[in-house]
């Protein structure tokens, strides 16, 4: 005798509830992983940008390196070998608002178990921004993502994902780089600094 008994209403409701619980747990984890992967790719592009600027300084002897009171700015539009254009968020990087700021600053070097010395070296700070339009004057601030002038060495830390900002937290720098001047003066403890902008190609 053939058994034609189907699912009862209670059994169907139980299945729906179980699936809903699985979705509630799985979907946020998937979204979180996707967002983390995008931020990781964004950070890697910032490192590529820095590496391109570092290579440019090493290879071009005509570039005047910064001294204690100057900031050397490399706009993304002038670093043609940065090999970054499309961001992981599907929007292009702003070539006019993204830059690397290079400064000369002391870092501590361990020379023995008990002794450290301060040595002046070039340090690289990346300001990498994406917007719907290059000058970032669009009203859709939710489409903005960026790293606000961070020392590239800090992008290797466990809290590196917090360095990728969104919307109003993204600083849009003016053409005089006043944000870079103010922030680097504070970080380096200097009273006055001036900007030199790289204009080569």
C-alpha positions in Angstrom: 0.0 0.0 0.0 1.4 3.4 -1.1 2.0 6.0 1.6 0.9 9.4 0.3 1.3 11.2 3.5 3.0 14.6 3.0 4.5 17.2 5.5 2.3 18.6 8.1 1.9 22.3 8.6 3.9 22.1 11.8 6.8 20.3 10.1 6.8 23.0 7.3 6.9 25.8 9.9 9.7 24.1 11.7 11.7 23.8 8.5 11.1 27.5 7.7 12.2 28.6 11.2 15.4 26.5 11.0 16.2 28.0 7.6 15.6 31.5 9.0 17.9 30.9 11.9 20.6 29.6 9.6 20.2 32.8 7.4 20.4 35.1 10.4 23.7 33.5 11.4 25.2 33.0 8.0 24.4 36.2 6.2 26.1 38.6 8.6 29.2 36.4 8.6 29.3 36.4 4.8 28.8 40.2 4.6 31.5 40.7 7.3 34.0 38.5 5.3 33.3 40.4 2.1 33.8 43.8 3.7 37.0 42.6 5.4 38.3 41.3 2.0 37.5 44.7 0.4 39.4 46.6 3.1 42.3 44.2 2.9 42.5 44.9 -0.9 42.2 48.6 -0.2 45.1 48.5 2.2 47.2 46.5 -0.3 46.6 49.2 -2.9 47.8 51.8 -0.3 51.0 49.8 0.1 51.5 49.6 -3.7 51.1 53.4 -3.9 53.7 53.9 -1.2 56.1 51.4 -2.9 55.8 53.2 -6.2 56.6 56.5 -4.6 59.6 55.0 -2.7 60.9 53.5 -6.0 60.4 56.9 -7.7 62.5 58.7 -5.0 65.2 56.0 -5.2 65.5 56.1 -9.0 65.1 59.9 -9.7 68.1 61.8 -8.5 66.5 65.1 -9.4 63.9 64.8 -6.6 64.8 66.9 -3.6 64.2 64.8 -0.5 62.4 66.4 2.4 64.2 68.0 5.3 63.1 68.4 8.9 60.6 71.2 8.0 59.2 70.0 4.6 56.6 67.6 3.4 57.1 66.1 -0.1 53.7 65.3 -1.7 53.2 62.8 -4.5 49.7 63.1 -5.9 48.4 59.8 -7.4 47.9 61.5 -10.8 51.7 62.0 -10.9 52.6 58.5 -9.9 51.8 56.7 -13.2 53.5 53.4 -12.1 51.3 53.0 -9.0 49.3 50.4 -10.9 46.1 51.1 -9.0 43.0 52.6 -10.6 39.8 50.6 -9.8 39.2 50.2 -6.1 37.7 47.0 -4.5 34.5 49.0 -4.0 34.0 49.3 -7.8 34.8 53.0 -8.0 38.1 54.6 -9.2 40.6 56.1 -6.8 40.6 59.9 -6.8 43.8 60.9 -8.6 43.6 64.5 -7.4 42.7 63.9 -3.8 44.9 60.8 -3.2 48.6 61.3 -2.4 51.6 60.1 -0.4 53.3 62.5 2.0 57.0 61.9 2.6 58.7 63.3 5.6 62.1 63.0 7.3 61.7 61.8 10.9 63.6 59.9 13.5 62.8 56.2 14.2 64.1 54.1 17.0 66.6 51.3 15.9 67.6 48.5 18.3 71.4 48.2 18.2 71.7 45.8 21.1 69.6 44.2 23.8 69.9 47.3 26.0 70.5 50.1 23.5 68.4 51.9 21.0 69.4 54.9 18.8 67.3 57.4 16.9 68.0 57.6 13.1 66.4 60.0 10.7 64.7 58.2 7.8 62.1 58.9 5.2 58.6 58.0 6.4 55.6 57.5 4.1 52.1 58.6 4.9 49.3 57.5 2.5 46.1 59.4 1.9 44.0 57.2 -0.5 40.4 58.2 -1.4 37.7 56.9 -3.6 34.6 58.9 -4.7 32.0 58.8 -7.5 33.7 61.8 -9.1 37.4 62.6 -9.0 37.2 65.9 -7.1 35.0 64.3 -4.5 32.5 67.1 -4.6 29.6 64.8 -5.2 26.8 64.7 -2.6 26.8 60.9 -2.3 29.1 60.8 0.7 28.1 57.1 1.4 30.1 56.2 -1.7 33.3 57.6 -0.2 35.9 55.4 1.3 39.4 56.3 2.3 42.6 56.0 4.4 43.2 59.3 6.1 47.0 60.0 5.9 48.3 56.9 7.7 51.9 55.8 8.1 52.1 52.8 5.9 53.8 50.9 8.6 50.6 51.1 10.7 48.7 49.3 8.0 50.3 46.0 9.0 48.8 46.1 12.5 45.9 44.0 13.8 43.7 47.1 13.8 44.5 48.0 10.2 40.9 47.5 9.1 39.8 50.4 11.3 42.0 52.7 9.2 39.6 52.3 6.2 37.0 55.0 6.7 33.7 55.6 5.1 31.3 58.5 4.3 31.8 61.7 6.4 34.8 60.1 8.2 36.8 60.4 4.9 38.9 63.6 4.9 38.8 65.4 1.5 42.0 67.4 1.3 42.2 70.8 -0.3 44.7 71.7 -3.0 47.0 73.3 -0.4 47.3 70.1 1.6 46.4 71.9 4.8 45.2 68.7 6.4 48.6 67.0 5.7 50.5 70.0 7.2 48.3 70.1 10.4 48.3 66.3 10.9 52.0 65.8 10.3 53.0 68.7 12.5 51.0 67.1 15.3 52.4 63.6 14.7 56.0 64.8 14.4 55.8 67.5 17.1 56.9 70.3 14.8 55.7 73.9 14.9 56.0 74.7 11.2 56.2 72.7 8.0 55.8 73.5 4.3 54.7 71.4 1.4 56.6 70.7 -1.8 54.5 69.0 -4.5 56.1 66.6 -7.0 55.2 67.8 -10.4 57.0 65.3 -12.6 55.5 62.1 -14.1 
